[in-house]
Structures are given as C-alpha cells and as structure tokens.
C-alpha cells in the first residue's frame, strides 16, 4: 500500500478542490475573438473587395458548419471566424456569428454546408496567389490561410504538400492565441472524468484521489493493472531563460512521457497548461510518431509533463524532443539520459531551425549532458559559438546536427548505430587527450587532427569535430551572422528595456530609474566585446543601441535619474525651465527614434528579412 505524506495528500486535495470550484466558473469553451490583432487589415490587402467579401462569407459558413462539433472543431471555428472578420469587418453573418460564438451559443446553420476538403484546397490556392502578390499584409493573410487549410484537412496530402511549400514563402509566424483567446471548458473536462452526475465535494475528492493513486501505481502489487502506467521515458529538451532583461542563459528542460492502454484512438496530452505554439508542436510530433509506428494509431494515451511545473511553457523548439519521446514509448526504446536536443519538427519529419543555439548548448554543458543535438539549419550558429564564448565550448560537449527525426532518435537511444557510436568514442578520446591543456596548441597536433577526422568519417554530422578542424586550419568565422549580431546586440541592451516597456498594470513602473554602476559597465563591456564581431549589415542597430546606452549613462551622470519614456511629457513639463535637461532628453529620444526606424525596417522590408534569415 502507498503511504502519502501530508504534502502529497494536500496536493491531491487541492487538485480536487480546484476541479470542483472551477466547474462553477466556466460553463463552456470561451473565445474572445480579436480581429484587430491580425497582422493585416482589410484596407491593406490587394485582394479585390468582391474577393475579400466572398472569402469572408465562405469562412463564416465554414465556421457555422463547425460550431456544433467537438472542442477541436470549435477551436477551428473560432480561427475561421476571426479571419473572416479581419477580411470583412462589416460582414453581417460574421458579426452575428461572433456575438453568438462569444456566448457559447450555436451559430445559425449555413444555407449550404462547407466541405472541409474543398475549403482547404480553396484556401491553399488563395494563399498561393497572395504570396505571389508579394506585399507584407498579403503574405500575412497567406500564412493564416495556409494554417487553416492544414487544420481543416490534415489528411489531404495535396493540401499538406502545398502548405509546406508555401510556409517558407510567407516569412510570417502564425499566432492564434491572441486572436481567439481560447479557454477550455472546465465543466466539460470534469464531466469527462466523473460523468454527468453532480457528485458531492467529498465524492469528487475521493474520486480524484483514486485517480492520482492509480497514476502513481502500487509497487507492492507486482505488474500494473490495466489503466495504470505501462511505460515511461524522459527526454531532455532545451530552453532559453531570461531574468529581468539582465541575464539570459540556456537550461535543460526534462520532458517526462508516460503511455497507458486505452480503447480509443491514440492521443497525447500535457499535464499542465502550455501555449498554443507548443500544443501545435506536440500535435505535429504525435502525427509523425504515428506515421513511424502505424500499428499504434489506436490503443495508447501519452501524457507529457515537465520537471519545472511552474514556469510558462511556450515555443515550438521542443517538437523534436516530443517526437523522440513518443516514438521511444511506442517502440519500447531506452534513451540515453545524457543527451539533450532542440528543434521544431515539420510534418515530414525534418528538424527545423530555432533560436538561442549558443545559450542552449552551453546550458546543456552546465547540466552535465554529454551530447546535444541541434537542427542542421543551425550549423552556422554553432560555428560562431567560440566568438561569444570560447573554443572550449566545442570540446566540453559533443554537438551533432540533426536533419530529421531519425537522426535525432539515433542520437538519443541507448543502442545507437555502430558507426555513430564509434564516432562518439573517437571524440571522447580527443576530449580526454586535450583535457586541462591549451586547446589551440593541441589542435596543431597531427595526431589530434587525425582523431577529429576519424570522428567525422564515422559521424559526418559531428559539429564539434568539424568546427574544431576548421579552427585548426584557421577557417572559423571571424564575424557573427546577421541574425546573431542583432540577437546579441539586444541581449546586451537588456537592462535598458525597463525605460521603454510598459508596466503590467499590477506592478506599475516608477517614473524614474537609476542604473547601478555595475549594470552600465556590464552593458558597455558586452558591446565592447561585440564591436569587432558584428555583421556589417547589423551595424546600424548595434551602434544605435550602444549609443542609446551611452546617452542614458551621460543623462544619469548629469541628473542622477532617467525618466521612463511614458513619463517624458510630465518630466519635461516639470523641468521646462532647465534647458540643458530638456535638450539632453530630446537627444535621448532622437537616438531611440533612430533605433526604432531600424526595427521598423526589419518588420516591413521583405528583402531585409530574407537576408536576415540566410
């Protein structure tokens, strides 16, 4: 029998009480549709008015077709409706549908139901036309139509193929949460667990307690019975954390996965709330896992949880780790706990580019990982790691590029392909030889270079060996990439952001700030380190940010304080007779305006963004 301590029982009781209390708060799935948050407006689009109105009506009819469906249909309904309102804000059907939908009422049935397959094909065709138009608003609309098409008909190979081809062309990230404001129906979730009867609070607590004890399992009873955990695994993902804009670094995120028997179609769920982009990443990972293990399409329920249960979970960079965890469970594979990985996953199994590679790799090293996998598209980010750190960063951990989920699985599992395993052992020999020695001298050794070459022959995706050989031959980059130059410039700028960002309402910001000497020195030291490494095309932003910091330092030195930008009007009114102060503050505002203009160029100049992504 399992004995729970007071803290364990308290957690169970609180969990059950939360479920009981919450069931009276929300009586339905709720959506707060916000078409004003779309990255385009109807007036900006090059679509003819008639075409816009026709598309808006089609999406509204599709939404009405879906509104009486399950939770997934209602979510898709909200997305179609918010795009319809963005295309034609005065469309009578869409406005009335929004009102009904917001209150959880059924939408008026359309005169003709809209077929999913036909709609998806129409949306993909329209998106292709919008991409050809070339302007930013049209490409933004195309990105959302592509995503809708895929969600409407995920099994239509023609639509999926077209979607994958168009996504890179839009150069636009799709973000639904701020448009639909989705919140789940807790009452419905409660009924799914407990049935439709209204149980007493004590009954519900006891039911919840029973469920949680089953989840833990009873080690005294031998093999778990049906409904308890049958298998579990752990994969190490990677995230980037920041603190107050003043510090940023990578961290290993432990992803725990369990699988249980069920009679329904296989599904995967999180045990905690996550942002929608991570939910989408999980769905893509499951879809791919079931392609790899088709016999598991029914009969399994996978649950994903994290070692850190309190921080906000967002982003798609754990998609590859999710997929590896699921496949390992479905195929009963043992994974190496000293492997960490990052990378989003595409529908065809490609590992896709993510940000913060340098910080993530160093975070894996600090956590004691031996191996780390990064997307193949991020190879350049690994090659420039020594510029922002040390050449030893490439020795401290074995770094591999991952082009697809098969390579990720080969890296993560205990029983690896023989050649890959041999390559790892060769590099481990090199690590042992150079330990505690001056690395650049050791790289001159023909014997050590031979070890690195042998590593690459056995494991061609071994980035540590590749770039250490480049270092030995003087071929490593001497400048950061365009994108990394901008990222690092803003990371250095971190403490200054308090002057520019609005408060959250609950903790209003003070009007005046005083930066410590160590803060200012730390920022300027980082800019000094960057100065000769920044990509020429990022120079304007780099020097703009650096000069802003210099002007902040001078202003504070003169007057002992720096006002928040939102308080400049009040500050100038109070000090209107102090011409020196007024002129210096105007100079500070003008400097930020220059930076802002550069950021605007990043947002709206398509050629600039294309170059940035190279």
N, C-alpha and C positions, 0 to 999 in steps of 0.2 A: 504493500500500500504506500502511496506517496504522501508525505507529510509536508504541508506548506507552512512556511514561517509567516509571521504577521504581515511582513511587507508583501509577500506573494498573495495572501488572501485579500489584503487591502486592494491590490491591483485588480484582482478578479471582481471584487465587489464594486469598485469604482467603475470598471469597464461595463458591468451590467447596469449599474445605476445610470451611467451616461446614456446607454442604449434606451432605457426606459424613459428618461427625461427628454431625450432628443426626439422621441417618437411623437411627442405632442407639439413640437416646434414647427416641423415641416410636414405638410400633408401631401406633397407632390414634388416631382422634379421641377426645379425652378430655373428659369433662364431670364437674364436681363439683357435683351438684345441692344447692342450699341453700334449701329452702323456708322456713327460719327468717328469711330475708332479705326475704320478701314483706311489703308494707306493710299486711297484714291477717293475722288468724289465724282459724281455723275458728270459734272461740267468739264472735268479734266480729260475724260475719255474721248478717244477719236471715233468710237462707235457712233453710228447714226442714231438719232433719237428713236426711230421706229425699232431698230435692232435692240437697243437698250430696253425699251418697254416690253418687247416680245420676250427677251431673255428673262427679265424680271418676272413676268407673268408665268413663264414656264417653271421657274424655280419656286414661285409661290404655289402653283398647282402641285408640284412635286412635294413641297412641304406639307400641304394638306393631305396628300396621299399617305404620308408617313406618320402623321400626328397621332394616330391611334395605335401605333405599333409599340414595340418594346423600348427599353431605355436607349439602346443604340440608335433605333430609328428616330426617337425624339431628339437625340443629340444631332443627328444628321439633318433633321427637320429644322432645328434652330440655325444651323450653319447655312442651309439653303435660303432660309428666310432673311437672315441678316445681309446676305449678298444681294438678294432681291431688293431690299430696302436701300442698299447703297447704290444700286443701279437706277432705281426709280423711286425716290423718297415719297412721292405722292400717289403711288400705285394703290388704289382703293383696297384691292384684295390683300395686298401685303400689309398695309396699315391695320386693317381689321384683324388679319391673322396674327399680327404681333400682339395686339391687345388680348386676344383670346389665349394665345400661347403663353403670354406672360403670367396669366392667371391659372394656367393649367387646364383650361377648357379645350374641348375638341374643336378643331378647325372645321369650317364649313367644307363639306365634300366638294371636290372639283367636278366640273361637268364631265371631264374625262380623266381617268387615272393616268399618271405618267409612268411609263415603263422605265425601270432603272437602267437597263442596258442601252436603250435608245437615248435616254438623257445623258448618260456617261459619254457616249460617242459624240453627242452634240457638243457637250462641254469641252471635250478634248479638241474637237475641230475648231471651236471658237477660240480656245486658248492658243492654238497654233497660229491662228490669224492675228491675235493680239500681240503675240511675241514678234511677229513679222512687222507690226506697226512700229515697234522699237522704243516708244516713249515709256518713261518710268511708270506712270499710272496704269497704262495698258498692260505692262508686264506684271504689275502687282495684281491686277484683276486676273490675269492668266494664271498666276501662281495659285490663287484661291480656287479657281475653276478646275485646275488640274487635280488639286487635293480632293475637291468634291467629287470629281469624276471617279477617282480611285476608290473613295469611300463608298460611292453608290454601287460600283460593280467591281469589287476586288478580285473576282474570279474571271473577269473578262480579259484574256491575255492581250488582245489588241489595245484595250484601254490602258492596261498596266504598262505595256511597251511604250505607247505614245506618251504616257505620263513621265516615265523615266527619261525619255529623250528630251522632253520639254523642261523638266525641272531645272537643269543647269542653265538653260537659256533665259529663264526668268530672272535669275540673280536676286531672288527675293525669298525671305523666310516667312513661312506661314505661321501665324499665331492666332488660334481660335479663342482661348480663354477670355481675353479682354473684349472680344466681340460678342460672346454669348453668355458669359458669366454663369456657367453651368454649376449647379449644386445638386447633389444626388438626393433622392427621396429616401430619407432615413426610415420612415414608416414602412415603406415597401421592403426595404432591406430587412427590417425587423420581422415582417410577416414571412419573408422567405425563410428565415431561420426558425421562427417559432410557430408558424401557421397563422391563420386568420383569427383565431380566438384571442380575446383580450385576457391575458393571464395576469394574476396578481404580481405585485413587485417581488414578493418572496419567491413565487414560482419562476419568474424570469431570471432572478439572481441564481437560483439553483440550476436552471437550465444552462445559463451561461457558464457557471462553474463546471458543470459536467462536460460541456464542450471543451473548455480550456484544459481540463484534466486529460481528456481524450487526446488533445493536440500534443500534450507533453508525452503521453504514453505511460505505461506502467511496466517498469523494468522487472518487477517481481513476477510477471505473468508469462515470461518467455516471449514467443513471437507475437508481434502486434496483431490484433484482430482487424477485421475489415473496418474501414473508416478511420483508422489511425495512420500515423506517418509510416510509409513503406520505405522511403528512401530520402536522403538529403545530401546536399553538397554545398560548397562555398566557392565563390569566385571573387577575386579582388579587382574591383574597378578603381578608377582614379578620378578625383575631382580637384578643383582649384578653389581654395578658400581665401577670403579677404577679411580684414578686421579694420573697420573704421577708415578704410582707404589708405591706411598707413603701413599695412603689411599684407603680403599675398604669398601663398605657397601651395604646393600640391599635397594631397593627402590620399591615402589608400581608403577606399570605401568597401567594406566587406559586404558582399551580396550573398545572403543565405537563401537557398531554394529547397523546398520540400515538395514531394509529389505524393498524392493519395489516389486510391482507386475510386472511381465514380462510374455511374451508368450512363452519364451524359457525354456530350462532345467534349473533347479536351479543351481546357481553358487555363489561363494564367492570370493571377490577380496579385496585387500588392496588399500587404497587411497594414499599410499606412498610406496617408494621402500623399500624392505626388502631383507635380504639374502635368499639364496635358501633353507637353512635348515628350516627357518621359513615358507617359502612358502610350503614346503613339509608338515610341521606340520599342517598348515591351511587346506591343501587338505585332510589329514587324518581325521581332525576334521569334515570337511564337509561330507566326506563319512560316518563317523559314525553317524553324526546327521541325515542324510537321512535314515539310517538303523533304527534309533529310531523313525523317523517321516516319514514313507514311502510315505504318501499322499502328501508330499511337494517336491517330486522329480522334479516337474515342476512348473513353475509359480512364482519363487522367485529369487530375486537378493540381496545378502547380501554384505554389504560393511563394512570393518573393518578399524578403524583408531585408533590413539593413542593420548593421551593428550600431550606427548612430540613428536613434529613433526620433530625435528632436529637431534637427536642422531641416530646413526646407529642401526638398528634393526636386530638381529641375534639370532640363537639358537632355539631349539625345546621345551623349557621349558614352553611355553605358550600354548601348544597344548590343554591341558585340559580346560584352560580358554576360548580358541576359541570355543571349542565344547559346553561348557555350554552356552556361549553367543548365539550360533546358535540355539541350542535346545530351549532355553528360548524364542527366537524370533518366531520360528516356532510353538511353543505351547502356545505362549502368556502368559508366566510366569513372574511374578515380582521377581526381585532379590534383595537381601539384600546388600546395598552399603557398609556395614561394614565387608564384607567377602573378603579375598584375597586368592589366590591359586597359586600353581606352580606344574608343572609336564608335561612331554610329554605324548602323547596318542598313543596307539597301534591300529591296525586295528580292533581288537576285543574288544576295549573299556577299556583296562587296563591302569591305570595311571602308568607311568614309571619313574624310578629313575632320579634325576637331581642333580646338584652340588650346593654348596653355601647355603645349607639349613639354617645354623645358621644366616648368614648375611641376608637372605631373611626374616626369621621370625622376626628378630629384626627390619628390615626395615618396615614390616607391623605394628609392635607395634608403631614405631615412627610416622607412618602416621595416627594413631588413629583407626586402624582396631580393631574389637573385636574378630574376628575369622580368622583362617588361616588353609588352607588345604595343606598337603604335601603328596608326594607319600608314600604308605605303605612301599616300599623298602627303604625309608629314615628314618625309625623309629630310627635306631641306631644313626643317626646324631642329632636327637632331644634329645636323652638320654644323649649325651655328651655336649650339649649346656651349662650347668652350669660350665663345666670345663673351657670354654673360656669366660664365662661371669659371670652370677650369677644365683642362684636358682630362683630368682625372675623372670627370663626370662620365666619360665614355668607358672607363675601366671599372668603376665602382659597381656597375650593374650591366648585365648582358642585355642590350637593346635590339629588338627584332622589328622589322617592318611586317605588317600584315595586310595582304591584298584582299583576302576573303576569309570567310568564317572557317573554312577547312584548315587554313594555316593557323588561325587562332586556336582551334581545337588541338592541332598537333602540338602547339607550344604549351598549352595548358595541361594536357593529360599526363598522367604518370608514365604510361607506356608510349613513348614517343617513337616516331620513325627512326630507324637506326642511324641514318646519316645525320639527321638533326641532333640526335643525342651525342654522336661522335663530335660534331662541331662544337657543341656546348662544352664538352670535356677538353677539347683543344684550347678553347678560350680560357677555361678555368686554369689550365697550365700557365698560360700567359699572365693571368691575374696573379697567380702565386709567385711567378718569377719577378714581376715588377713591384710587388708589394713593398712599400717603405722606401722605394728608390726614386731618383729623379727621372720622371717618365720620359722626357724628351731625349735624354741620353739613352735610355733603354730602347727607344724606338729606332735609334740608329743601328742597333744590333741586327745583322743579317739573320741570326737565328730567331730573334723575336719576330721579325718581319715574316719569316717563313711560317711561324706558328699562326700569325694572323691570316696569311694567305691560305693555309690549310683549313683554317676555320671557315673562310669564305667559300672554299671549294665544296665543303661539306654542307654548309648552311649559307646559301647565297643571300638570304635576307637578314644576315647578321650585321646590323648597322654599326655596332661598336667596333667590330673588326674592320669594316670598310672605312670608316672615318679616321680610325687610328692609323691605318695605312696611308690615307691621304695626308694626315698630319706628318707622318714620317717623310713624305715626299714634298712637303710644303704646299699642298694643294687645298687645304681647308679654306673656306670663305673668310675674308677679312672684313666683310660688312654684313650687317643683319639684312634679312629680307625686308621688302617694303612693308608687309603686314606686321612683322615682328617689331620693326622700328617704331611704328605707330603704337602698338601694344605697350612696348617698354616705355615710350615717352609718357603715356598716360599713367602707367604704374608708378613712375617716378613722381608724377604730379599729384598722386593720391591725397595727401593731407590738405591740399588747396581746394579740393572739391567741396568742403564744407561752406566755402564762400559762395558757391554757385547753385547748390542743390537745395530744393525746398524742403521744409520740415514735413513730418508725417501727421501733424495735427495733434497727436497725443503728447509729443515732446517737442514743442515749438523751439526753434533755434533762437539763440540770443542774437541781438542785432550786431554785436561787436565781438571780434575774435582777436586773440593774441597767440601767435605761434611760438613755441619754445625754440631756443637756440638749436637744440639737437634735431628738431623737426626740419628746420630750414637748412641746417648743414647736411642732414641726410638726403634731402631732396636734391640739393645742388651737387652733392657727391655723386649721386646716381646720374645726373645729367652730364657731369664731367666724364664719367666712365663711358657714357653713351656717345659722346660728341664725335669721336672719330670712327664710330662704327655704324652710324645711322645711314640708311639707304638715301641716296641723293633725292629721290622723289618724295621722301618723308621729311626733308629738311625744314620745309616751311612750318609744318606742325611742331616739329621738335623745337626749333628756335622760338616759335611763337609761345609755346608753353613755358619754356625756360625763361624767356624774357618777362613773361607774366609773373613768374615766381620772384624774379629779381625786383620787379616794381613793387610787389607785395612786401618784400623784405625792406625796401627803402621807405615805403609808406609807414610801415610799422616802426621802423627805427626813428622816424621823424615825429610820429604822433602816438606811439605806444599801442595802437589798435588798428584793426582793419574792419570796415563795415561789411556785412553781408550784402550781396547785390540787390536783394529785395528791399533793403533799407536805405539805399543810396539817396532817394528823394528826401526822406526825413533827415538823413545825416547832412546833406547839402543845405537844407533849409536852416538847420540849427547852426551850421558853420558858414553861412553865406558871406560873412564879412572876412573870413580867413581865406584870402585869395590863393595863397600858396597851397593850402589844403585842398581847395576846390580844384585847382589846376592839376595837382598830382592825382586826385581821384579821377578826374576826366581822362588823364593819361592812362590810368589803370584800366578804365572802362574801354578805351580805344584799343588797348592791347588785347583785351579779351575779344573784342569785336573782330579783330584780325584772325584770331584762332577760330572763332565761330564761323567765319566765312570759309575757312579751310574745311571745317567739318561739314558744312553745307555742300561743299564740292564733293566730299566723299558720298553724301547721301544721294545727290541728284545727277552726278556726272557718270553715265554708264561706262564710258571708256576708262575713266579713272578707277571705277570699281573692278572692271575686268583686269586692269593692270595690277590692282591690289591683290587679286586672288591668284596671280601667276606665281 
